[in-house]
Amino acid sequence: MKTRKLAQLAIVAMILATGVAQAQTPSTGSGQGFPAKPVRIVVPAVPGGGTDILARLLSPRLTENFGQSVIIENRGGAYTTIGTEHVARSAPDGYTILIATTPHAINPTLLARLPFDPIKDFTMISLLARPQSVLVVHPSLPVASVKELIALAKAKPGQLTAGTSGGNSAYLAVEMLKARAGIDVLNIPYKGAGQALNDTVAGHVQFQANTLLAALPFIKSGRLRAIAVCGEKRFALLPDVPTVAETLKGFESSGWYALLGPAGVPRDTVLRINDGFAKALRTPEITKRLTAMAVVVDAGSPEELARLMPIEIKKWGALVKASGAKAE
């Protein structure tokens, strides 16, 4: 009898101990205990472009905010769809997230088929920022304006080359330039903006559109020449550089960075991630650095991004059709 009671007490003790251990273990599927391990940010492009620069700029502050390591993983290629699909197929626990850019809205029209649905297969977490784009040429190209670039391209049909990240707003900016100006230029789609930028700086291609975030150091050093900005207004950082629209009326191409997760990320985890990124972006030193590179911080709520994404897909889809752009 005494032995039986001792056995029963031992079982009760084990049950209680298990319950306490479980209560003390942080949850990996809930925002309350999130994150309990490193967070992986997928950049769907090769290193060196604007998205990669932004992710690495935020990484140290995010590590502080989350109390866990933040790992940047570059998965470039196929017009950003390789990295994007990887996130779409990842576990919806918040530990694998994506910094998406305008290709997420452009690709549904540009590509014949996508391996994911750009809305249904993702959890919208936050808009992050809006970069400004610039048209730059290699110094060896004898042009100093859009008008001169168009004239040269018409004098040498099919001979000028541009290098842009395949499927992003910069790629589409060159395609729109070709369509609006009626010029024949080879627009080479790279796996990422960084790779395209490096080849333009090296003179392997003659011009490109890129974010000012990525191109500004090369403009300042004289290794690239800025001939126009792609947005609606001139940049305060480059007050003497005109807009493309001053030569081609109505021309406008500007992008954004947004944070997405796989479909089904728990609401409290989404809010925890959203808060961590918003705090990082609004840190004075980061805001100052981004402003100096013509990037406007625009951190918002998940609901705001959910409303914005269908609008962006429709907007960029119309621009793809109007430009006649086709995936190479």
Disulfide bonds with the S-S distance in Angstrom:
none
